[in-house]
Amino acid sequence: MLHARDIFPLGKVVPSDDVVDRHTFIRETKMSLAGGNSLMMSGPRRIGKSSVAYEILRQLQSDGCAKIDLMYTSTVEELASKLLQSVLENRTGVLPKFNYAVRQLKDFFQLTSSSA
């Protein structure tokens, strides 16, 4: 017997292709956010709020916006680091080179401090 859960994925964010009938909402929400407005989505469980929110984030990232998760961010330094990483990752694709440069600098300063 075929169940709804076999057709409609539950408990996870769906891929972009599976977000349907939300194009107007997504476009208007992106414009509102770009204008500096805040947004709160509410609704019953399992109607696709998270999937729509992640689709908006995906589209904003492809437009050059950065996304950061503040859940475990408790200092200004952590915020700045996450923001810098997200911007570099999204806008220039240089994050691997940046991380390599940071590792090289750490190694250099460890050598310098141990030889002093």
ZISUL-V902036 format. One record per backbone hydrogen bond with DSSP energy under -1.0 kcal/mol. NH is the residue of the N-H (numbers start at 1). CO is the residue of the C=O. Records with the same first field share a line. If there is no record, write none. Layout:
BEGIN
NH->CO / CO
END
This chain:
BEGIN
6->3
7->4
8->4
18->15
19->16
26->22
27->23
28->24
29->25
30->26
31->27
32->28
33->29
34->30
35->31
36->33
37->32
52->48
53->49
54->50
55->51
56->52
57->53
58->54
59->55
60->56
61->57
62->58
64->61
65->60
73->70
79->75
80->76
81->77
82->78
83->79
84->80
85->81
86->82
87->83
88->84
89->85
90->86
91->87
92->88
93->88
98->94
99->95
100->96
101->97
102->98
103->99
104->100
105->101
106->102
107->103
108->104
109->105
110->106
111->107
112->108
113->109
114->110
115->111
END
